[in-house]
Each structure stands twice: as structure tokens, then as C-alpha cells.
């Protein structure tokens, strides 16, 4: 099955999130054994990427609260060597960061060639939360769609493949997950009042995400809407898309730096 075809936001399309069912499975049936094989293949390809060092992979995860960003990282990247993978979570900018343009801190977190980088939230917050909570004038954040596209194009032209995933859940599913977290002492410490307050802006966030996905899904860095009410499906789709992206790089091991035939071990 061509997973990308079902999930991708085509450049210039009239995307409507209400037309993307967060419960959709695309007819895929759960197969944990096959999924584990995909995870093993991902780990093999990460090792090859690290050795090859011609390319980097940047994975952008965006979702509303309880959308599953942490769970995706934990399950999909479960066997990846941390030496070649970094996760960055962008919080409210510091004073130093505010003294630069909004992409300054993001560029510093882009993975070096040979590595995988994961953004748990990203530069897209500057057209999402900034828009919903009016943290900047409209004329400021409206320019950022173009600026983000140009920034991402620069990265891709310099060896960075970008995969952008919007983890699409329903409002009812978010409520169920919040309720489950409230009852779980291993997770309820993570909850904060703003998590619940943000839920009151559900429709505004849907509009903001819809515009970001429409305007910033490009040929060089497309967005994928991942139906995420079912966690196993979310993990399966993302793992498959990551493996395909790495396979498409045609990675290879470099030649040894020494003539092995002349090495004599005493």
C-alpha cells in the first residue's frame, strides 16, 4: 500500500481537516510482527545513515495536547542508537532567543549530516500558538509561512530530508486521553492547567493547523496527516514513512580509511 498517498497533503491542495478521519485505518490491519520488522529495518538504516554522512533526516512532530508526540518517539524510535539521534522540544523562547529571529534557535537544532533529528513541536508553533493567542500581529505571523518554506528548502538543498507529521486526533479522543492521564500516577504529573485551557481553543487550533498544512506542504518538505486515534496505526504509518525516506536516500557504507589487506594484527 502507498501510505504516502493516503496521508500526504498535496502542495496547493484545499485541505480540510474535517475530511480527514482520525479513526481511519486505510484498511490496514494490526500486525505487530510486521511492525517489529519495520522497526528493525529502521535501526539498520539509521546505522547506515550515520556511516554514510551525506544526508540528515529531520522529523517534525506536531499535534494538539495528548496527540501522541512523546509516544511516537518512544515506540517508533525504540531501538535507534541515541548517538546518532537527537530530540528537541521547543518551549517558550528565552531572552537570548527572543533577541534573534524566530528561526535562529531552530536552525541550531537541525541535525548534522549522518544524524536523525526529531522536533517535538517545532518552528510551526510560530504560526500556531502565536496565531491562536495573538502573541504577534497578523502581519507578522502571516509572513512566516513563506519564510518557513524558504528555510526548509534551504535545508533540503543541503542534504536534509524533512518529514513533517501532524498527529490527527479527535476532540473526543483527546478527552479520553486526558481522563486516562488524570487517573495514572505515572503520567498525571505531566498535566498542567494550560493543557486543559488550550482545549477551549480547539476550533481555533484546527483553523491554524489547516492553514499551516495547506501553505507549508511543499514538494521539498510535504506534510503528512496521520490518523492517530489508534496508536498502533500511528506508529505503523510513521515508521513505514521514515523507512521509505531513508531507503530513498540510496545510502551506502563508505570505503575503509585504511588498506585492510595490509593490516597485520600481532
Residue pairs with C-beta under 8 A, 6 or more apart in sequence:
1 26
1 27
1 28
3 26
3 237
3 240
3 241
3 244
4 224
4 241
4 244
6 24
6 26
7 224
7 225
7 226
7 237
7 241
8 217
8 222
8 223
8 224
9 15
9 213
9 214
9 217
9 222
9 223
9 224
9 225
10 217
10 222
11 217
11 218
11 219
11 222
13 214
13 217
14 214
15 210
15 213
15 214
15 217
15 225
16 210
17 168
17 206
17 209
17 210
17 213
17 225
18 206
20 168
20 225
20 227
21 227
22 168
22 169
22 170
22 173
22 227
22 228
22 229
23 170
23 227
23 229
23 230
24 227
25 227
25 230
25 233
28 233
28 236
30 232
30 233
30 236
32 232
35 232
35 235
35 236
35 239
38 236
38 239
38 240
38 243
39 76
39 78
39 79
39 239
40 79
41 243
42 76
42 77
42 79
42 80
42 239
42 242
42 243
42 246
43 79
43 80
43 81
45 243
45 246
45 247
45 251
46 80
46 81
46 84
46 85
46 116
46 246
47 81
47 84
48 246
48 251
48 252
48 253
49 55
49 56
49 57
49 84
49 114
49 115
49 116
49 246
49 249
49 251
50 81
50 83
50 84
50 114
50 115
51 114
51 251
51 253
51 254
52 114
52 249
52 251
52 252
52 253
52 254
53 113
53 114
53 254
54 113
54 159
54 249
54 251
55 113
55 114
55 159
55 160
55 161
55 249
55 251
56 110
56 111
56 112
56 113
56 114
56 115
56 116
56 117
56 159
56 160
56 161
57 111
57 115
57 116
57 117
57 160
57 161
57 163
57 242
57 245
57 246
58 110
58 111
58 116
58 117
58 118
58 119
58 155
58 160
58 161
58 162
58 163
59 116
59 117
59 118
59 119
59 163
59 165
59 242
60 119
60 122
60 124
60 162
60 163
60 164
60 165
61 69
61 72
61 73
61 118
61 119
61 120
61 121
61 122
61 165
61 167
62 69
62 121
62 122
62 124
62 128
62 164
62 165
62 166
62 167
62 209
63 69
63 166
63 167
63 168
63 169
63 228
64 169
64 174
64 198
64 202
64 205
65 174
65 178
65 195
65 198
65 199
66 169
66 173
66 174
66 177
66 178
66 181
66 195
67 167
67 168
67 169
67 174
67 228
68 167
68 169
68 228
68 231
68 234
69 120
69 121
69 167
70 120
71 231
71 234
71 235
72 165
72 167
72 234
72 235
72 238
73 87
73 118
73 120
75 231
75 235
76 235
76 238
76 239
76 242
77 85
77 116
77 118
80 116
84 114
84 115
84 116
85 115
85 116
85 117
85 118
86 109
86 111
86 115
86 116
86 117
86 118
87 117
87 118
87 120
88 109
88 117
88 118
88 119
88 120
89 119
89 120
89 121
90 105
90 106
90 109
90 119
90 120
90 121
90 122
90 123
90 125
93 102
93 105
97 104
97 105
102 123
102 126
102 144
103 123
103 147
103 148
103 151
106 119
106 122
106 123
106 151
107 151
109 117
109 119
110 117
110 155
110 160
111 117
111 160
113 159
123 148
123 151
124 148
124 212
124 216
126 136
126 141
126 144
126 148
127 141
127 144
127 145
127 148
127 208
127 211
127 212
127 216
128 205
128 208
128 209
128 212
129 135
130 136
130 141
131 138
131 141
131 208
132 201
132 204
132 205
132 208
133 201
145 211
145 212
145 215
145 216
148 216
149 215
149 216
149 218
149 221
152 162
152 216
152 218
152 220
152 221
153 218
153 220
153 221
155 162
155 221
156 162
156 220
156 221
157 220
161 245
161 248
161 249
162 220
162 221
163 224
163 241
163 242
163 245
164 216
164 217
164 221
164 222
164 223
164 224
165 223
165 224
165 226
165 238
165 241
166 209
166 213
166 223
166 224
166 225
166 226
167 226
167 228
167 234
168 225
168 226
168 227
168 228
169 177
169 228
169 229
170 229
171 199
171 202
173 229
174 199
175 199
178 191
178 195
178 196
178 199
180 187
181 187
181 188
181 190
181 191
182 188
182 191
198 205
212 223
213 223
213 225
216 223
217 223
224 237
224 241
226 234
226 237
226 238
227 233
227 234
227 237
228 234
